[in-house]
Amino acid sequence: MGNREIGERLGLAEGTVKARLSRALHKFGFANRTQLALLANDQRELLTVLLR
């Protein structure tokens, strides 16, 4: 999913999405969006297990 589509879904400007993703990548020391997506997916799965 591209920045424009993410922005449309969240009601944010494309530039805002790009800036926030860049900040998140830097914060976690990731090289690409795939790594960030995998982290988000892992965290969602963990929360699902913990909240059962």
Protein Blocks (a to p, Z undefined) as FASTA:
>chain_A
ZZklmmmmnopafklmmmmmmmmmmmnopabfklmmmmmmmmmmmmmmmmZZ
